[in-house]
């Protein structure tokens, strides 16, 4: 297999003076569960900070008020009314699926039904979105638009039936093989995050150990969804998202130190990181 190593990240698209909310993407975040409302807030907030024109967060009814109070700039609704959820899918340009969702039977059914209806829309699948996939990869098949998966090593190990140690010892070849076989974009998180579509591979150099804290992955998911909404390709959105996410973490660590860094610090610094890659 001829593998192209990508070293440069794309720039943010230039914003036209006559642009409006609809110009920059309608992002739907499906996330959160009891005890994990913060995942929905972080993901939705990151989509806003990442430049999405409109963000809607779908979450369980019992945490709806908590998620709604987390940020006044996105809209919210309960996803238990499946008709309302699928109507929102139709109105959205991009879906971010999985942070804090849980992996009981109801969530498993939800994830698989959503992916079956999302064959022609960009989707970022993270956390419990990944944990609820069929083991044989059928949920990723037959898509008109590449799915973008963002597992950490533990989630990826579960996806491919290997141990975390095996994944960490063979990060690039395993990631490339998976992306090639399932015709998706894979972002394998961790030190020197890897992004691949099976024919190209990018290894990210930004970020630091202070980012090994709960919620940072939720921020990445929302950020990448926002970049997809601004018409970047899945591979480019993943490469740029990884760089900006890590750069925000580096800026946060420079201000607060690595030990004290928390995931909401990334939201604070995303703007500065994005300014470094503006067209």
C-alpha positions as CSV (number, residue, x, y, z in Angstrom):
1,X,0.0,0.0,0.0
2,X,1.3,3.4,-1.0
3,X,0.8,5.7,2.1
4,X,1.2,9.4,1.8
5,X,2.5,11.2,4.9
6,X,0.8,14.5,5.4
7,X,2.7,17.1,7.4
8,X,0.8,20.4,6.9
9,X,-2.7,21.1,8.3
10,X,-5.3,23.0,6.3
11,X,-6.2,26.5,7.0
12,X,-9.6,27.7,8.1
13,X,-11.9,28.7,5.2
14,X,-12.1,32.4,4.7
15,X,-15.4,34.0,5.9
16,X,-17.2,36.0,3.3
17,X,-18.7,39.4,4.4
18,X,-22.1,38.3,3.4
19,X,-22.0,35.0,5.3
20,X,-24.8,34.1,7.7
21,X,-25.5,31.4,10.3
22,X,-26.5,28.9,7.6
23,X,-23.2,29.4,5.8
24,X,-21.1,27.8,8.6
25,X,-22.9,24.7,9.3
26,X,-25.8,23.3,11.4
27,X,-24.3,20.9,13.9
28,X,-26.4,18.4,15.8
29,X,-24.8,17.0,19.0
30,X,-26.3,13.7,20.3
31,X,-24.7,13.3,23.7
32,X,-25.1,13.0,27.5
33,X,-26.8,10.8,30.1
34,X,-27.5,11.0,33.8
35,X,-24.1,11.9,35.5
36,X,-22.6,12.7,32.1
37,X,-24.3,16.0,31.2
38,X,-21.0,17.7,31.1
39,X,-20.0,15.7,28.0
40,X,-23.0,17.2,26.1
41,X,-22.1,20.7,27.3
42,X,-18.5,20.5,26.4
43,X,-19.2,19.0,23.0
44,X,-21.9,21.5,22.1
45,X,-19.8,24.4,23.4
46,X,-16.7,23.3,21.4
47,X,-18.9,23.1,18.2
48,X,-19.8,26.8,18.8
49,X,-16.2,27.8,19.5
50,X,-15.1,25.9,16.5
51,X,-17.2,28.2,14.3
52,X,-20.5,26.4,13.6
53,X,-23.3,28.7,12.7
54,X,-25.9,26.8,14.6
55,X,-25.6,24.1,17.2
56,X,-28.4,21.9,18.7
57,X,-27.8,19.5,21.5
58,X,-30.0,16.4,21.9
59,X,-29.8,14.7,25.2
60,X,-32.1,12.7,27.6
61,X,-35.0,14.5,29.0
62,X,-33.8,14.1,32.6
63,X,-30.7,16.2,32.0
64,X,-32.2,18.6,29.6
65,X,-32.3,21.6,32.0
66,X,-28.7,21.0,33.1
67,X,-27.4,20.9,29.5
68,X,-29.5,23.9,28.5
69,X,-28.0,25.9,31.4
70,X,-24.5,24.9,30.3
71,X,-24.4,27.4,27.4
72,X,-27.0,29.9,26.2
73,X,-25.7,29.8,22.6
74,X,-27.0,26.4,21.5
75,X,-30.5,25.0,21.5
76,X,-31.5,21.8,23.2
77,X,-34.2,19.1,23.0
78,X,-34.8,15.7,24.5
79,X,-34.0,12.8,22.1
80,X,-36.5,10.4,23.6
81,X,-39.0,11.7,21.1
82,X,-37.3,9.9,18.2
83,X,-39.4,11.7,15.6
84,X,-38.1,15.1,16.8
85,X,-34.6,13.8,16.7
86,X,-34.8,12.4,13.2
87,X,-36.4,15.7,12.1
88,X,-33.5,17.5,13.5
89,X,-31.1,15.2,11.7
90,X,-32.7,16.2,8.4
91,X,-32.2,19.9,9.2
92,X,-28.5,19.4,10.2
93,X,-25.4,19.4,8.1
94,X,-23.2,17.4,10.5
95,X,-23.9,15.1,13.5
96,X,-21.6,14.6,16.5
97,X,-22.6,11.3,18.1
98,X,-21.7,9.7,21.4
99,X,-20.0,11.7,24.2
100,X,-21.4,10.6,27.5
101,X,-24.3,8.8,25.9
102,X,-24.1,5.5,27.7
103,X,-24.2,2.0,26.2
104,X,-27.4,0.3,27.4
105,X,-29.8,-1.3,24.9
106,X,-31.7,1.9,24.3
107,X,-28.5,3.8,23.4
108,X,-27.3,1.0,21.2
109,X,-30.5,1.1,19.3
110,X,-30.4,4.8,19.0
111,X,-26.8,4.9,17.7
112,X,-27.4,2.2,15.1
113,X,-30.7,3.8,13.9
114,X,-29.1,7.2,13.6
115,X,-26.1,5.9,11.6
116,X,-28.5,4.0,9.3
117,X,-30.2,7.3,8.5
118,X,-27.0,9.3,8.2
119,X,-25.6,7.7,5.0
120,X,-25.2,11.0,3.2
121,X,-24.2,13.4,6.1
122,X,-20.9,13.8,7.8
123,X,-20.8,12.2,11.2
124,X,-18.2,12.3,14.0
125,X,-18.5,9.2,16.2
126,X,-16.8,9.3,19.6
127,X,-17.0,7.6,23.0
128,X,-20.2,5.7,23.5
129,X,-21.1,6.2,19.8
130,X,-18.1,3.9,19.2
131,X,-19.0,1.5,22.1
132,X,-22.5,1.0,20.6
133,X,-21.3,0.0,17.0
134,X,-21.8,-3.4,15.6
135,X,-18.5,-5.4,16.0
136,X,-18.5,-6.3,12.3
137,X,-18.4,-2.6,11.1
138,X,-21.7,-2.8,9.3
139,X,-22.7,0.6,10.6
140,X,-19.9,2.2,8.6
141,X,-20.8,0.5,5.3
142,X,-22.5,2.0,2.3
143,X,-21.9,5.6,3.3
144,X,-21.9,8.4,0.7
145,X,-19.8,10.5,3.1
146,X,-16.9,9.2,5.1
147,X,-17.6,8.6,8.8
148,X,-15.0,10.1,11.2
149,X,-14.2,8.0,14.2
150,X,-12.2,9.4,17.2
151,X,-11.4,6.6,19.5
152,X,-8.8,6.6,22.4
153,X,-6.6,3.5,22.5
154,X,-9.1,1.6,24.7
155,X,-12.0,2.2,22.4
156,X,-10.0,1.3,19.4
157,X,-8.7,-1.9,21.0
158,X,-12.4,-2.9,21.6
159,X,-13.3,-2.1,18.0
160,X,-10.6,-4.3,16.5
161,X,-10.5,-7.1,19.1
162,X,-7.0,-6.4,20.4
163,X,-5.4,-5.3,23.7
164,X,-4.5,-1.8,24.4
165,X,-0.9,-2.8,24.6
166,X,-1.1,-4.2,21.0
167,X,-2.7,-1.0,19.8
168,X,-0.1,1.2,21.4
169,X,2.7,-0.9,20.0
170,X,1.3,-0.7,16.4
171,X,-0.7,2.5,16.3
172,X,-0.1,3.6,12.7
173,X,-0.4,0.3,10.9
174,X,-3.5,-0.7,12.8
175,X,-5.2,2.7,12.3
176,X,-4.4,2.7,8.5
177,X,-5.7,-0.9,8.1
178,X,-8.9,-0.1,9.9
179,X,-9.6,3.1,7.9
180,X,-8.8,1.4,4.6
181,X,-11.0,-1.6,5.4
182,X,-14.0,0.3,6.6
183,X,-13.6,3.3,4.3
184,X,-13.7,5.9,7.1
185,X,-11.4,8.5,8.6
186,X,-9.9,7.4,11.9
187,X,-8.4,9.7,14.5
188,X,-6.6,7.6,17.1
189,X,-6.1,9.8,20.1
190,X,-3.1,9.8,22.4
191,X,0.5,11.1,22.4
192,X,1.1,12.0,18.7
193,X,-2.5,11.5,17.6
194,X,-2.8,9.8,14.3
195,X,-5.3,10.7,11.5
196,X,-5.7,8.5,8.5
197,X,-8.1,7.7,5.7
198,X,-6.3,4.5,4.7
199,X,-4.2,6.2,2.0
200,X,-2.9,9.3,3.9
201,X,-1.6,9.6,7.4
202,X,-1.0,12.7,9.6
203,X,0.7,12.6,13.0
204,X,-0.1,15.5,15.2
205,X,2.6,17.2,17.2
206,X,0.6,19.6,19.4
207,X,-0.8,18.8,22.9
208,X,0.6,17.8,26.2
209,X,0.1,15.3,29.1
210,X,-2.1,17.9,31.0
211,X,-4.8,17.0,28.5
212,X,-5.1,13.5,29.9
213,X,-8.2,14.6,31.8
214,X,-11.9,13.9,31.5
215,X,-13.8,15.8,28.8
216,X,-11.0,16.8,26.4
217,X,-12.2,14.2,23.9
218,X,-15.7,15.7,24.0
219,X,-14.2,19.1,23.1
220,X,-12.4,17.5,20.2
221,X,-15.6,15.9,18.9
222,X,-17.5,19.2,18.9
223,X,-14.6,21.1,17.3
224,X,-14.2,18.6,14.4
225,X,-18.0,18.6,13.8
226,X,-17.8,22.4,13.5
227,X,-15.0,22.2,11.0
228,X,-17.0,19.7,8.9
229,X,-19.9,22.1,9.0
230,X,-17.6,24.7,7.4
231,X,-17.1,22.4,4.5
232,X,-13.7,20.8,5.3
233,X,-13.4,17.2,4.2
234,X,-13.4,14.6,6.9
235,X,-9.7,14.0,6.7
236,X,-8.9,17.7,6.7
237,X,-11.3,18.4,9.5
238,X,-9.7,15.7,11.6
239,X,-6.1,16.9,10.9
240,X,-7.0,20.6,11.6
241,X,-9.1,19.6,14.6
242,X,-6.3,17.6,16.2
243,X,-3.8,20.4,15.7
244,X,-6.1,23.1,17.1
245,X,-7.3,21.0,20.0
246,X,-3.7,20.2,21.0
247,X,-2.6,23.8,20.5
248,X,-5.4,25.0,22.7
249,X,-4.2,22.5,25.3
250,X,-0.6,23.9,25.0
251,X,-1.9,27.5,25.4
252,X,-3.9,26.4,28.5
253,X,-0.9,24.6,30.0
254,X,1.3,27.6,29.4
255,X,-1.2,29.7,31.5
256,X,-2.3,27.2,34.2
257,X,0.3,24.4,34.1
258,X,-0.3,20.9,33.0
259,X,-1.4,19.6,36.4
260,X,-4.2,22.1,36.8
261,X,-5.4,21.8,33.2
262,X,-9.1,20.8,32.8
263,X,-11.1,20.3,29.7
264,X,-13.1,23.6,29.9
265,X,-9.7,25.4,29.7
266,X,-9.6,24.2,26.1
267,X,-12.8,26.0,25.3
268,X,-11.2,29.2,26.6
269,X,-8.2,28.9,24.4
270,X,-9.7,27.5,21.2
271,X,-10.2,31.0,19.8
272,X,-6.5,31.8,20.1
273,X,-5.5,28.5,18.6
274,X,-7.9,29.0,15.7
275,X,-6.5,32.4,14.9
276,X,-3.2,30.8,14.2
277,X,-4.7,28.8,11.3
278,X,-7.0,31.5,9.8
279,X,-6.8,32.0,6.0
